[in-house]
Amino acid sequence: MILEYFPLILMVIVGFVLAIGFLYGSEYLGARRHTEEKETTYESGMIPYKSAKERMTVKFYLVAMLFILFDIEIVFMYPWAVQFRSLGMYGFTAMALFMVMLFAGYIYVVKKGALKWD
């Protein structure tokens, strides 16, 4: 049985070896000239006006986590939509409950003021 998984195991091993080899290879073979321009913060071609080490507010991270959370939950709806007819009433009820919980979470976040930037 292990023989059937040999190509997969070999591919994973080769992938790890190549990844580690490329990481260490770029470190040892890469240029080592440090200039002031290379050390500056890159902000999409704009001239940086603040330090990259400045602390961000907790509000920024909270909004980012909420965005990721709701975005991932929405992704669960795509497979459900594809299989909507074959899931029947059970699938509809499960997704309706999921949507109610998602909406309740959104209402909770709005009521707590987590999305306000004031």
Number of C-alpha atoms within 10 A of each C-alpha: 5 7 8 8 9 11 11 11 13 11 11 12 12 12 12 12 12 13 12 12 12 13 11 12 12 11 11 10 9 9 8 8 6 8 8 6 8 9 8 12 16 12 10 7 7 8 10 12 8 8 9 11 7 7 7 8 8 9 13 12 11 13 16 11 12 15 12 12 12 14 11 11 14 12 10 12 14 11 9 16 13 10 11 15 11 10 14 10 11 10 16 15 12 13 17 12 12 15 15 12 12 16 13 12 13 14 12 12 15 12 10 10 11 14 14 10 8 4
